[in-house]
Every structure is written in structure tokens, then in C-alpha cells.
Amino acid sequence: MWLISLGFGFGKTRAVRCYVTLLIWIIIVSLGLYWLLTGNGKSEIWSREQHQHRWEPKEVYGPEEQITEKKLTVKEVKSSRKKIWDDTKEFDGYLHSSISRLCNPPEEIAVEDENLQITDMKLDAVVIIFRHGDRGPLSHVGSRNLSLINCSSDHPDFQKFYRFSADSMTKLTGYTQFIGPFHSFQKVPTTSQCHLGQLSQLGSWQLIQLGKAIQSAYQSSLFNSPTPSNHGSSLSVASVFSNSSYSVPVGSVNPMQNIKVVAYSTRYRRTLQSLMAFLYGLLGPKLIIPNVTVRESQSINFCFNDCSCRATERLKKLASKKFRPSSAEKATMISLVNQINAIIGLEKTKKSGTSLLDLLLVYSCHKTDFPCRSKSLIRKVHSGSVSDECITHEDVSSLVYLLQKESQQQRKIQANRQLYLLTSYGLLKEIVNLALKMTSSSHPQTSSDNSWSSPFANAGVGPRTKLAIFSGHDTTLQSLTGALGIFTGHPDIHLVPYASRLIFEFYRKTNVPPNSARKHFLRVVYNGQAVTHLVRFCDDGSSKNPDNRSQGTPTRNILCPLENLVRFLHDHYFESFSNATNYKDACQKKGKKRK
């Protein structure tokens, strides 16, 4: 009997031991999970994942994509507002650097060579292609949070536009038809923070300033608006802009009301918001909706019907193989890129020089100090001493210089030049269609080919349409200038600043017969500088030489016959491609081997 009791007691003790062991194991697991989910454990896992995986976020395609970022404490946000350019002289010197040119400060945006005044010439139409304004970088800045950087604008022009977009625009008659496929997009940046790939409030202000500058350049010619007189007897465009509540007197005609504008934007929030800001600066709040037709482009190059091309990937690979920088430049770039990657904390991802410049511009353009190796986003300056572990202005300036050198070499490679031609063909063809539609009934005879017809060129374009706008990207302008043959001669060809613009001006000679073949002329202006003489099809001696140009200024190609552009696209565009006379053949054939 006692043996049975002993056996029962032994079994009970063993069960208790099992329960105790299980309980201890559960406690250990619970503590481990708690450690992982909070405190250092979470940080360690996050850090390890950051080093093991390279995450390059896609550019935001539409308003439905939301970028979520780490929440900040109030103390962190306040400390992030610190600027190191308290000294005005130091900041003024910075504004004239190569970095500042890429930022393109709004207060420096102004017209220069736009709208050439010639006695026997009349400006009939203008086509403008511009890059979007200032934005957040396309990828994360290491472990740092973009929300720490102040990207707001308190300028009165932007604040008025913000209120108009938020309160009034959507209530205006015709808004739904005006905005079309972009109805779900935000029309203006609503936050003061910088977000990945999103237009900043500073970028919106840039485009407002650009719109106002373009309006001032063309109001006397394109809009047929007389110069304001002291007697106030005439109504000028300037008077319309000076007061958004301005009412046209009885018997007077608003000089802008008969001007129609067709506008294209790629399907990115930053390009649509840039377009809205530009139109606000150009037309004011009352004329945006009734005077503008907005169209969507599915391509960043506005290729329209000429998009699919198998040769582009082959040309990109070939160009990459052909690119051979000097050993000294290559070594310098590698050393600089490794140094910046290490400071930002991106040693494992090893971002390229182009990606790093894109990251660092958000600091330069918003007057915030560059990051240091420490975890803090903003470095602290003590007694004028600067730690060697921080990125400096010299580092970024050197990076800009090296990337410009790379671009110069890239644009000399034949495969890249062919790539520019293919990616810009649809846009150039569209520009010709728009020009022929907007200028008058007297067009060059070479435009009669039915293959030139485009449903987009006629969409919203009528006799009163005098202005066409394309809101695009830096690659849009890089490809287009490359297709035009503009490889040198302008500082912004290689690295395109924010809010850059390329303008095509179309003039009509007034003292020639209506059916004259040399009646229409073209002029090209890039960021305020006339570059017509650099365009490949204008350097043939046939361009007009106006008499009113000052001595020392190149004059032979100031104006180029529109016929030259039409013939270039129709007869000579694909000459660099072997046995190809059209876009379809060029996309399938291999190009000629040229040095």
C-alpha cells in the first residue's frame, strides 16, 4: 500500500516540476518579446534591416499613395528649425554657389531674353516646358527624418494661392471639366514638412513666381495688352493681377479673357501642383478655369502616341558601357561618395552620386545644415568649429562639379544622343502640331503629311489658343535639349535646376505675302537665355538676322524658320539610325557606329 502512495507522490512531484518549467519558459519568452518590441531591441532590429536591405521608394504616382514617417517629439521638431546661416553675408555668398543655382530661389526667378522685339515680327504663340518646383528627395536620408526640415513658405503670394486652392477653386463653375483626370489630386502642398518626392511649399512659390515672370514677359505681345498709362484709360494685364477682386469696367475688355491655354501634366502630384501654381501666377484666380484646358500625360517625356520603343533599353546599356571617366575623376567620385554615404549612414546601400545630390539638396534649398555622422539631424556649431564628421558645402559643391563633368561626357556618347531622339520624338512632334495649330492658317507645306495628326494637339486647341504648357521633370528637359542638339553653351544643360523652363517662341513675319514659305519663325530660350543658335537644325545659315541686336551678340540664328523644325522631324530626325526613316524602324534597328 505504501508503495502505491509513494508512486503517486512521485508522479505528482514530477507534474509540478513540469508546470514550473513551463511557467519559467513562458516568462522568459514574454520578456524577450517585450524587449524586442520596445526599447533597444526594436532599434537594433531596425538598424539591422536598414543595413541588410536597400529600399528605394518609388516616385509617388498619385494622391492615393501616402508616405508615412516616424513620429517626432516636440523637442525634436523645435530643434530641427535651427539654421546656421544667421550671418547675412555668409548666406549671400552661399546663394551664388553652384548649389544655389540648382535650388533656383524664387526671388531670383526672372525673365531675360524672352520675347524678342522686332519691328516686322509678331509673336503668335508660345510653348513652355518646365520642370516641377522644389521637392523632397526620392529616397530616405539614412536614419534621418525628413519631417525635421522646414519646407514651408510664408510668402504672401503662396498664402493667397493656398487659400484659393483650399477654399475657392473647387467651388468655381466648370472646375470638374477643368481638372479632368486630376480631380483626386491635392492642388497645393498642405504641409510645411518635406515628404519623399512631394512638391514643397517653397516649390509651389517657385512656380507662382515663374508664372508671374512669364506673364510680365509676354503681356505686351502675346496677350495684346497695352502698357499701363498714367491716365488709366486702358486695361492692362498687370491691373488684373494687382487685385484678385478686380472687376472690368463697363465697356472694357479684359485683355486675357480671349486667350486660351492648353496645359499638360504628367501623372505625378508634384507636376500637377506645379502646373496649378504656375497658372495662378500667370492668369490670376479668376481666369484659370475658364481659360485653361488641362490634359494628362502618361509619360514623363510626353511621348503621346510614340512611347513604346524596344531600342531604348539597349541604348541605355550601350551608353553605360561606353561611359569611361578618367581614372582621377572616378577615384575622386568614389572617395567622395563613400565619405558622404558613411556620414549619412548609408554605407550598406551605397547610393550613387546622383542619388546623394538629390538627398542633400533638401538641406541646401531649405537653408538647413548638412547632416553629421551622429544620430542628430542638425549638427551643432560651437565657437565656430565644425566637426570633420559633417558634410560640408565644399563636399556638395565637389559632388555637383563631378556630376556635371559626368553629364558632359554622357551627352557625347552616340547611344545617349540616339536615346534623346527617341524619348523626345513624341513631344517634339506635338510641339510642331501645336505651333501649326496656334500660329495661323498659313503653315509650311511640309506639315501636310497625315502621319503628323495627333488627337492631343487638337484637344482644347483653337484659334484663340496662344500658349501651351508642359509640366514635367528634369529628365524631360534633359532629353529634349539633347534631341535639339544643345549639348553645351548653357550652365543648366547638365544638371537641371528646379522650376527650369524651355520656351519655344513662334513669330510671324508681317511684311511678306500670306502664302510665303518663310513667314513663320522659331526662337528657343532656356532659363532666360536664348539658345536658338545652338539648335542643330537652326545652324544652316537660313535663320533670320535681325538688325536691332547689339554688337557682340550672336545674331545669325536668333530666329529660325519654323520650316526647319518641320523638315528636321520629317526628313532628318532618324539619320543617326541605320536604315531607319521613322520612329517604328528606329526602335527596332541598331544605330550607326559613330565616335
DAJO-V616365 format. One record per helix or strand of 3 or more residues. SS is the DSSP state (~ for helix, > for strand). FROM is the first residue (numbers start at 1). TO is the last residue. Records with the same first field share a line. If there is no record, write none. Layout:
BEGIN
SS = FROM-TO, FROM-TO
END
This chain:
BEGIN
~ = 2-37, 40-52, 74-79, 88-95, 98-103, 106-108, 146-148, 156-171, 175-182, 201-218, 237-242, 269-283, 288-291, 311-322, 327-344, 353-364, 393-410, 414-439, 445-448, 450-452, 474-483, 532-534, 536-538, 562-572, 583-586
> = 121-131, 260-266, 292-297, 465-472, 501-509, 520-526, 559-561
END
